[in-house]
Amino acid sequence: MDDHTKADIIIIGAGLTGLAIAHYLKKQDLKILILESRDRIGGRILTINNEGVTPIEMGATWLSTEHRALQQLLVEIGLETFEQHLGKTAVYEPFSTAPAQLVQLPHSDNPSYRVKGGTDTIIKTLATELSSQSILLNQTINKISLEANKVLVTSQDTTFESSIVVSTLPPLLMANTINFATPLPDGLMNLAKSTHTWMGDSIKVALSFKTKFWNAKELSGTIFSNVGPITEMYDHSNVADSQYALKGFFNGAYYHLSRQERLELVLKQLEKYYGAQVRDYLTYEELVWKKETSTATSSGQNILPHQNNGATQYQQSYLDGRFYIAGTETSPINGGYMEGAIQSALFISNQLENRKLNS
Ligand SMILES: Cc1cc2nc3c(=O)[nH]c(=O)nc-3n(C[C@H](O)[C@H](O)[C@H](O)COP(=O)(O)OP(=O)(O)OC[C@H]3O[C@@H](n4cnc5c(N)ncnc54)[C@H](O)[C@@H]3O)c2cc1C
């Protein structure tokens, strides 16, 4: 099969779920094609790597020892983790009318970990296992139909064909942006339209610095603020603790501001805690996920965090058994998180492993 538009399995989306499905199926003799709308792989995993600056995570950052499938995958592909440094205290700002205070942090038996070198090393490592023709970027799938015993998948310029298609889009995005010319059940579409997309509304901000000034006595790189617009922030220094940064979440309601306006608010808030030295930053990075059309879409309704994640309707196939809905939000275990993506990839690859795919 050498036509680049045909495959045994088409996976829509080169995020963690899509790449992990290909990883788990790699022993099968199957032609897998991954179609990705962005001009990069990784989806909600995005690490910014600048010369001389700690890798800055704009998407997924932390995992725990309870994320067992992910931990096992990391071991399998030779990646290591390191503990998130929290310190013994945190800067805490409860009210706008009172100054921030330093509070003791309780000891945690279940610390968070980061991936050495950045979360995107998972993505890069999984991608190197694939042949160069396996991932096509800049292919925004907008139509899916069932014809005879094939599924046709159409992007802005090409129609692809496969026995099996797996969507890894957040279900809400799938329901809002893909035209199912062969319809999916109404109940499934309604479920997808009320399935929460984890972090779809979030804004991440990060500043890198030459020195780790928050290491001084009576200071901390861990921030919790009810006042904001930064709501929480953490030490984001590299594993060697030789390149320094602070990274955190900025109130998602401020998505309409310009980058410059957000930067000024970040600096003003940090200045309250650390003084004017925050203005000597090396780099500023931010990402407004709500504006990422390959992640977020308007739902028109209030959807609660993790709502409908892992619903039973996501654990079955559609279009005569040729279409599967995968992705972290479909996982009953840790849906929304990287662990959910790996759980989903394991579930789907198990389903596909014993099928006769070219019939
Ligand atoms: C700001 C932020 C912080 C996070 N922090 C953490 C954390 O600390 N720990 C943790 O475990 N998880 C975290 N997450 C969640 C984690 O990133 C996700 O669980 C995981 O990356 C989801 O992988 P996925 O492949 O299921 O989905 P995605 O990464 O969303 O992949 C879907 C892919 O489909 C592509 N796509 C979309 N539409 C189309 C289309 N029409 N045609 C073709 N391709 C399309 C997208 O570009 C994307 O590459 C965070 C997420 C964000 C955004």
The ligand as an SDF file (V2000), in Angstrom:
LIG
                    3D

 53 58  0  0  0  0  0  0  0  0999 V2000
   -2.5490   24.3730   29.9420 C   0  0  0  0  0  0  0  0  0  0  0  0
   -2.6240   22.8990   30.1380 C   0  0  0  0  0  0  0  0  0  0  0  0
   -2.0740   22.3200   31.2600 C   0  0  0  0  0  0  0  0  0  0  0  0
   -2.1270   20.9480   31.4570 C   0  0  0  0  0  0  0  0  0  0  0  0
   -1.4960   20.4110   32.5410 N   0  0  0  0  0  0  0  0  0  0  0  0
   -1.4830   19.0760   32.6980 C   0  0  0  0  0  0  0  0  0  0  0  0
   -0.6920   18.4950   33.7210 C   0  0  0  0  0  0  0  0  0  0  0  0
    0.0210   19.1850   34.4520 O   0  0  0  0  0  0  0  0  0  0  0  0
   -0.7340   17.1360   33.8550 N   0  0  0  0  0  0  0  0  0  0  0  0
   -1.4770   16.3330   33.0270 C   0  0  0  0  0  0  0  0  0  0  0  0
   -1.4710   15.1110   33.1930 O   0  0  0  0  0  0  0  0  0  0  0  0
   -2.1990   16.8770   32.0160 N   0  0  0  0  0  0  0  0  0  0  0  0
   -2.2080   18.2080   31.8260 C   0  0  0  0  0  0  0  0  0  0  0  0
   -2.8900   18.7580   30.7840 N   0  0  0  0  0  0  0  0  0  0  0  0
   -3.6980   17.8700   29.9560 C   0  0  0  0  0  0  0  0  0  0  0  0
   -2.8730   17.1140   28.8960 C   0  0  0  0  0  0  0  0  0  0  0  0
   -2.1900   18.0570   28.1180 O   0  0  0  0  0  0  0  0  0  0  0  0
   -3.8090   16.2700   28.0410 C   0  0  0  0  0  0  0  0  0  0  0  0
   -4.4590   15.3110   28.8610 O   0  0  0  0  0  0  0  0  0  0  0  0
   -3.1560   15.4830   26.9090 C   0  0  0  0  0  0  0  0  0  0  0  0
   -2.0950   16.1690   26.3170 O   0  0  0  0  0  0  0  0  0  0  0  0
   -4.2660   15.1670   25.8900 C   0  0  0  0  0  0  0  0  0  0  0  0
   -3.7660   14.4420   24.8130 O   0  0  0  0  0  0  0  0  0  0  0  0
   -4.7660   14.0130   23.6560 P   0  0  0  0  0  0  0  0  0  0  0  0
   -3.9370   13.4480   22.5770 O   0  0  0  0  0  0  0  0  0  0  0  0
   -5.8770   13.1930   24.1960 O   0  0  0  0  0  0  0  0  0  0  0  0
   -5.4570   15.3830   23.1620 O   0  0  0  0  0  0  0  0  0  0  0  0
   -4.7800   16.5950   22.3930 P   0  0  0  0  0  0  0  0  0  0  0  0
   -3.4310   16.8540   22.9150 O   0  0  0  0  0  0  0  0  0  0  0  0
   -5.7660   17.7110   22.4420 O   0  0  0  0  0  0  0  0  0  0  0  0
   -4.6220   16.0400   20.9130 O   0  0  0  0  0  0  0  0  0  0  0  0
   -5.6020   16.1720   19.9110 C   0  0  0  0  0  0  0  0  0  0  0  0
   -4.8800   16.4570   18.6080 C   0  0  0  0  0  0  0  0  0  0  0  0
   -5.8440   16.5850   17.5600 O   0  0  0  0  0  0  0  0  0  0  0  0
   -5.4700   17.6650   16.7150 C   0  0  0  0  0  0  0  0  0  0  0  0
   -6.6700   18.1210   16.0210 N   0  0  0  0  0  0  0  0  0  0  0  0
   -7.6850   18.8980   16.5020 C   0  0  0  0  0  0  0  0  0  0  0  0
   -8.6190   19.0670   15.5490 N   0  0  0  0  0  0  0  0  0  0  0  0
   -8.2140   18.3910   14.4500 C   0  0  0  0  0  0  0  0  0  0  0  0
   -8.7670   18.1780   13.1550 C   0  0  0  0  0  0  0  0  0  0  0  0
   -9.9570   18.6870   12.7880 N   0  0  0  0  0  0  0  0  0  0  0  0
   -8.0530   17.4440   12.2420 N   0  0  0  0  0  0  0  0  0  0  0  0
   -6.8400   16.9100   12.5950 C   0  0  0  0  0  0  0  0  0  0  0  0
   -6.2790   17.0610   13.8300 N   0  0  0  0  0  0  0  0  0  0  0  0
   -6.9690   17.7870   14.7430 C   0  0  0  0  0  0  0  0  0  0  0  0
   -4.9170   18.6800   17.6970 C   0  0  0  0  0  0  0  0  0  0  0  0
   -4.1150   19.6500   17.0600 O   0  0  0  0  0  0  0  0  0  0  0  0
   -4.1240   17.7910   18.6480 C   0  0  0  0  0  0  0  0  0  0  0  0
   -2.7980   17.6030   18.2020 O   0  0  0  0  0  0  0  0  0  0  0  0
   -2.8120   20.1230   30.5220 C   0  0  0  0  0  0  0  0  0  0  0  0
   -3.3710   20.7030   29.3840 C   0  0  0  0  0  0  0  0  0  0  0  0
   -3.2560   22.0720   29.1740 C   0  0  0  0  0  0  0  0  0  0  0  0
   -3.8290   22.6760   27.9100 C   0  0  0  0  0  0  0  0  0  0  0  0
  1  2  1  0
  2  3  1  0
  2 52  2  0
  3  4  2  0
  4  5  1  0
  4 50  1  0
  5  6  2  0
  6  7  1  0
  6 13  1  0
  7  8  2  0
  7  9  1  0
  9 10  1  0
 10 11  2  0
 10 12  1  0
 12 13  2  0
 13 14  1  0
 14 15  1  0
 14 50  1  0
 15 16  1  0
 16 17  1  0
 16 18  1  0
 18 19  1  0
 18 20  1  0
 20 21  1  0
 20 22  1  0
 22 23  1  0
 23 24  1  0
 24 25  2  0
 24 26  1  0
 24 27  1  0
 27 28  1  0
 28 29  2  0
 28 30  1  0
 28 31  1  0
 31 32  1  0
 32 33  1  0
 33 34  1  0
 33 48  1  0
 34 35  1  0
 35 36  1  0
 35 46  1  0
 36 37  1  0
 36 45  1  0
 37 38  2  0
 38 39  1  0
 39 40  1  0
 39 45  2  0
 40 41  1  0
 40 42  2  0
 42 43  1  0
 43 44  2  0
 44 45  1  0
 46 47  1  0
 46 48  1  0
 48 49  1  0
 50 51  2  0
 51 52  1  0
 52 53  1  0
M  END
$$$$
